[in-house]
């Protein structure tokens, strides 16, 4: 599963729209848009920061890589 797919899934499960994700993560609308389209893949550190901002921490987080 790509990061884009994971982010879309998280947004759907948490009932969040792109504007809300921007507000929660501090990322620009352009960045979130590129993440969602798959045009840009954030570093693992940024992926982890997004997971924390969305409250997706712990071993079941969809953002864990590996």
Secondary structure as the mmCIF struct_conf table of DSSP 4:
data_model
#
loop_
_struct_conf.conf_type_id
_struct_conf.id
_struct_conf.beg_label_comp_id
_struct_conf.beg_label_asym_id
_struct_conf.beg_label_seq_id
_struct_conf.end_label_comp_id
_struct_conf.end_label_asym_id
_struct_conf.end_label_seq_id
HELX_RH_AL_P HELX_RH_AL_P1 UNK A 3 UNK A 14
TURN_TY1_P TURN_TY1_P1 UNK A 15 UNK A 15
HELX_RH_AL_P HELX_RH_AL_P2 UNK A 18 UNK A 25
HELX_RH_AL_P HELX_RH_AL_P3 UNK A 29 UNK A 37
TURN_TY1_P TURN_TY1_P2 UNK A 38 UNK A 38
BEND BEND1 UNK A 39 UNK A 39
HELX_RH_AL_P HELX_RH_AL_P4 UNK A 44 UNK A 53
TURN_TY1_P TURN_TY1_P3 UNK A 54 UNK A 55
BEND BEND2 UNK A 58 UNK A 58
TURN_TY1_P TURN_TY1_P4 UNK A 59 UNK A 60
TURN_TY1_P TURN_TY1_P5 UNK A 62 UNK A 63
#
